[in-house]
Amino acid sequence: MEFQGQFVNGEVNNGQLTKEKSVYTGSFTGQGFQYKSGTLKENDQIYTGDFDNNEFSGSGTLVYADSSVYAGQFKNNLKHGSGKLTFSNKNTFKGTFNNDQFEFGTYTFENGNIYEGEFKNNEFNGKGVLKWKGGYYSGEFADDQFDGEGTITLENGFVVKGRFKNGELVQ
């Protein structure tokens, strides 16, 4: 471990801390080498933001090894609270995260399709609306599929209401 920086009243204040597989640059809490706010480069990822007990906590931005970027709230090193995740394939999720999982928000696909609604296990689950060129589905989802009561509306005025199972109209 190597530290270059400033001390105030005998406590670490700010600077750069280099460990075997990480480099932290920023401010410290004044309680040893506890990160406060700065940039941590580790495991082919770059995090810039706030820390608590050397974990991502509060507001921050995380750039992943595959160039995906998350900007938003963190808690205990996990995406937690409001934020936006832009994937390397240009799909995006903007909304609420709960322990690193999508909870509620808008998922926009690179092709222009948009889902707005509830999520579970990072999949469309619960009530939502899926819009695509030429129409949309409004209703219940399970595991990324139309599942439950819902309505398909096409821009030509054609409407189908019913019960869906695994993406298929069953009633």
N, C-alpha and C positions, 0 to 999 in steps of 0.2 A: 504494500500500500504506500502511495506517495501523495503528499499534500503540498500544494503551492497556494498561498493566499494570505489573508489577513486574520489576525487575532485581535479581539477587543476585550480588555480586562481579563486576559488569559484564556478566553474562550474562542473557539473557531467562529469566525464571522462570515466570511465569504471566500471563494476561491475555487480551486479545482482539485478534486480527489480522484486519483486513479487507482483502481484495483485490478486484479488479474484480467477480468473480462468486462470491465465497465469503466466509464469516465463520467463523473458528475461535475458540472460547473454551475455554480450559483451560490445562494445564501444558505446559511446553516442556522439552526434554532438557538445556538449558544450552549447546547447540551451535548458536547462531543461532536461526532460527525453525523448528526441527525440533519437530513436534508430539510430545507424549508421551501424554497422556490428556485427552480432552475431547470437545467437540461441534463438528462441522464441518457447516455448512449450505452446500450447493453443488448446482447443477443440479437444483433442486426436490427434493433428497433431504436427509435429516438423519441423520448418523451420530454416535453417541455411543459412545465406547470407547477402546481402546488403538491406538497408532500405532507404526510403525517406518519411518523414512525418509519420513515424511509419507504413508504408505499405511496403510489399515486392516490391523491385524495384532494378533492376540490376541483377546480377548473384546470384543464390541460388539453394538450394535443399529443396524440400518439401516432407516429408514422411507423407502419409495420414493414417487415423485410420485403413483402410483395408490393410495396408502394401504396397499400390501402392506408387511409388516414381517418382517424377518429378525433373529433374536436367536441369537447363537452365536459360533463361531470364524471368524476371518479370517486370510488370509495373502496378501500382495501385492495388496490391494484386492479379493480374491475370497473368496467363502464357501468355507471349507476347514476340515474337522474336524466336530465335532458342532454341531448347531443346529436351529432350528425356523423354517420359513418359512410365514407365514400370508398367503395371497393376498387381494386385495381382494374376490374372490368367495367368501371364507371357506373355500376348500379349504386344507388344510395339509399340509406335509411335515415330518416330524421324523425326524432320523437323521444320517447321515454325508454330508458334501459333499466333493468332490474337485475342486479348480479350478473352482468355481462350478457344478458339476454334481451332481445327486443320485447317490449311490453305493449306499447301503443304508439302508432305513428304512421308515417307515410313511407312506403318503399317504392322507389322509382327505378324502373328497369331502363337500361340503355336504349332499348327499342321504343321507349315512350310509354309503355304500359305503366299504370300506377295503381298500387293497392293502398287504401287508407283504412285503418282499423286496428283490431286487436291481434296480438301475437301470443304464441306459447311455443317454447322450444325453438325460437327463431323462425317459426312457420306461421302462415295465416291460420289463425284459430280464434273462433268467436265471431263477433259481428264485424262486417267490413264491406267495402266497395272495391271491386276490381274494374278499372277502366282500361279499355283498349281502343285502338282505332276502329271506329264503327259501332261501338256499344259499350255496355257495362253490365256487371252483375252486382246486385245489392242483396245482402243477406248473410247467412251463416256459413262459416268455413270450418274445416277440420283438416289438419295436415296439408295445407296449401291447396285444398280442393273445395269446390262448392259442396256443402254438406249441411243439410237442414233446409229450413224455409228460405226461399230466395226468389229473386226476379231478375231475368235477363231482359234488357232493353236494348234494341238495336236502333241505330240512327234512322233507319227507314220506317220506324214506328212499330215494328214487330215486337211484341212483348210476350214473354213466357213466365208465368208464375207457377210455383209448385214446390215440391219437396225433392231435394237432390241428395244423392249418396255417392261418395267417391267421384264427384264431378259429373255424374250422370243424372238426368231427370228421371225420377222413379214414380212420381205421382203429381 
